[in-house]
């Protein structure tokens, strides 16, 4: 059965997935790289990286994924929609290697890049975007790539089957908030938690009726 | 060296230490008992309880503590200060067995109860209250007993040496918020995290210059 999954989604103790202000120079605002250092230290990120619990979670990012849905704020800094030459953060061979659906108010023609990356720009509800992405993914799963608003919207709509959060032990105080409007969202999920020697906590939410 | 400690302070994933509304019937609002079920299932709470990682943390509550400071909202439901007969939630032999300093705008004479419990009602800043409590505690440590506002105020004032949080995998959406105004509070602390089979995550913050 096709599932809709979130992986390696990092938040602060107070639930922010990015600081502020977000800009070209500081994509995660005052959080800097602190939310993702745990991942950059894994073998998933570089061959010199660690191969323990953090890596075991990190590598699931691409495993069996046939399409990604991301928010406009992940594709570029504020204002990118007004710049026809903006092609994302990731160079000419982005790390997705699947169709990617960018949810935006500003539709534009698809952008085909190297390595099987094709960006589609979609003005659609979460359910509509997911139907499109599932079709593109064939038998494979769909990853919801963030940022916080998109993960929150898909959770609120009941569309997530598996959510992997990484709680980083910092308090950001302000930024892009995951939990807002998600009262009792844990219902229907099995939740597990494990601490890592790196200091982060991995939380998984697995929807009961889709657990294998 | 005397330390100021917080133990068994339970919060939801979104950082609430109580739901709402708080009342005599529902001291933790819509959270009910869900934030403290992990503790009620330990041997610390009852002889039939579990004796694993949750209990190992839970029993530290009273270990070496010579006084507690609590907020007005922990001592009673909204309005208790207008009721001269209110003597706390805990019956005639409360579980503190030390002097307890209740921070309140409404001072009243000390309340002496069984088992070494003496409640003092204090209109004071965190630093003033702590100085008083430390003197009463002798060589022992002082526990900051909550609620969220009191823990937050003492953290913001840099007065906490050891903080034990228990993150319960529920999303409350509203209530008494711990993290507000605590940007970068983790600085100066060593933070550890461990998941428990019960589903909760224990987080400890230990101030570096007081770690033994």
Interface residues (C-beta under 8 A of the other chain):
Chain A: X13 X14 X15 X167 X169 X170 X171 X172 X173 X174 X179 X181 X182 X183 X184 X185 X186 X191 X192 X193 X194 X195 X196 X199 X200 X201 X203
Chain B: X13 X14 X15 X167 X169 X170 X171 X172 X173 X174 X179 X181 X182 X183 X184 X185 X186 X191 X192 X193 X194 X195 X196 X199 X200 X201 X203
